[in-house]
Amino acid sequence: MLYRRQDSFRYEFNEQLTGKLQLLQIADKKVTSSIGTMQLYNISPGGLKIETTLNFPDPKKQKIILNLSFYLNEEEIERKGEIVWKKILANRYQYGLIFNQSDHDKDELIGFLKDFAKRNFRKQL
């Protein structure tokens, strides 16, 4: 599946939003890993951009699936995502992921994002 930045909207977080991640799959092999932390930079109904200290394999060479969890509007959101790009920084890594989710989950996420944007817009007024 290709990474599409043409999603209907992409929400950029003004303040740092943290979450948890866990490695589920490398190539065709299921794995069990400990839970790590991440910072979310932006999110769309189809995927997100994160940063972490964890160095995952190159997504161009093998499929990497993560389980992601974070809070929006005091509701826990949990999604599976596939890493589609990787950027190496000094001692951290940025990743772009696409979600593996149903249409129902996508619609639910859109609702959460709209509510989150409304609440944060009101805080700025």
C-alpha positions as CSV (number, residue, x, y, z in Angstrom):
1,M,0.0,0.0,0.0
2,L,1.3,3.5,-0.9
3,Y,1.6,6.4,1.5
4,R,-0.9,9.1,0.5
5,R,-0.5,12.6,1.9
6,Q,-3.6,13.5,0.0
7,D,-5.9,12.3,2.9
8,S,-8.9,14.6,3.5
9,F,-7.1,16.4,6.4
10,R,-4.0,16.1,8.5
11,Y,-4.1,17.4,12.1
12,E,-0.8,18.9,13.3
13,F,-0.5,18.9,17.1
14,N,0.4,22.2,18.7
15,E,1.5,20.5,21.9
16,Q,3.3,17.3,22.2
17,L,1.0,14.3,22.3
18,T,2.6,11.1,23.6
19,G,1.6,7.5,23.2
20,K,2.8,3.9,23.3
21,L,3.8,1.5,20.7
22,Q,4.6,-2.2,20.4
23,L,6.2,-4.1,17.5
24,L,3.9,-6.8,16.2
25,Q,5.4,-8.0,13.0
26,I,8.7,-7.9,10.9
27,A,8.3,-9.2,7.4
28,D,6.0,-12.3,7.7
29,K,7.1,-13.1,11.2
30,K,4.9,-12.3,14.2
31,V,6.9,-10.9,17.2
32,T,6.4,-10.0,20.8
33,S,8.1,-6.9,22.1
34,S,8.1,-4.7,25.1
35,I,6.1,-1.5,25.0
36,G,7.9,1.7,23.9
37,T,7.0,5.4,23.9
38,M,6.4,7.8,21.0
39,Q,5.5,11.4,20.3
40,L,2.8,12.1,17.7
41,Y,3.5,15.0,15.3
42,N,0.5,14.7,13.1
43,I,-2.4,12.4,12.3
44,S,-4.9,11.9,9.5
45,P,-7.7,9.4,9.0
46,G,-5.2,7.2,7.2
47,G,-2.0,7.4,9.2
48,L,0.3,9.4,11.4
49,K,3.9,10.7,11.9
50,I,5.7,9.7,15.1
51,E,9.1,10.1,16.7
52,T,10.7,7.6,19.1
53,T,14.1,6.4,20.3
54,L,13.4,2.9,18.9
55,N,15.3,2.0,15.7
56,F,13.1,-0.3,13.6
57,P,14.3,-2.0,10.4
58,D,14.1,-0.2,7.1
59,P,10.5,-0.3,5.9
60,K,11.7,-0.4,2.2
61,K,13.3,-3.8,2.9
62,Q,10.6,-5.5,5.0
63,K,7.1,-4.9,6.3
64,I,7.0,-3.6,9.9
65,I,3.7,-3.6,11.8
66,L,3.2,-1.7,15.1
67,N,0.4,-1.5,17.6
68,L,-0.1,2.1,18.6
69,S,-2.1,3.6,21.5
70,F,-2.7,7.2,22.4
71,Y,-5.4,9.5,23.9
72,L,-7.6,12.0,22.1
73,N,-10.3,13.7,24.0
74,E,-9.6,11.5,27.0
75,E,-10.5,8.5,24.9
76,E,-7.9,5.8,24.2
77,I,-7.3,5.2,20.5
78,E,-5.6,1.9,19.5
79,R,-4.6,1.1,15.9
80,K,-2.3,-1.1,14.0
81,G,-0.1,0.6,11.5
82,E,2.5,-0.2,8.9
83,I,5.7,1.9,8.7
84,V,6.1,3.3,5.2
85,W,9.0,5.7,5.7
86,K,11.8,6.3,8.2
87,K,13.9,9.4,8.9
88,I,17.1,9.1,11.1
89,L,17.8,12.0,13.4
90,A,20.7,12.5,15.9
91,N,19.5,10.0,18.5
92,R,15.8,9.5,17.5
93,Y,13.8,8.2,14.6
94,Q,10.8,9.6,12.8
95,Y,8.4,7.3,11.1
96,G,5.4,7.6,8.8
97,L,2.7,5.0,9.3
98,I,-0.5,4.0,7.5
99,F,-3.3,2.5,9.6
100,N,-4.6,-1.0,9.0
101,Q,-8.2,-0.3,10.0
102,S,-11.8,-0.9,9.0
103,D,-14.0,1.9,7.5
104,H,-15.9,2.0,10.9
105,D,-12.6,2.6,12.7
106,K,-11.6,5.3,10.2
107,D,-15.0,7.1,10.6
108,E,-14.6,6.9,14.4
109,L,-11.1,8.4,14.2
110,I,-12.4,11.2,12.0
111,G,-15.0,12.0,14.7
112,F,-12.3,12.0,17.5
113,L,-10.1,14.3,15.4
114,K,-12.9,16.7,14.7
115,D,-13.8,16.9,18.4
116,F,-10.1,17.3,19.3
117,A,-9.7,20.1,16.8
118,K,-12.9,21.9,18.1
119,R,-11.8,21.6,21.8
120,N,-8.3,22.9,21.0
121,F,-9.7,25.8,18.9
122,R,-11.8,26.9,21.8
123,K,-8.8,26.8,24.1
124,Q,-7.0,29.2,21.8
125,L,-9.8,31.8,21.9
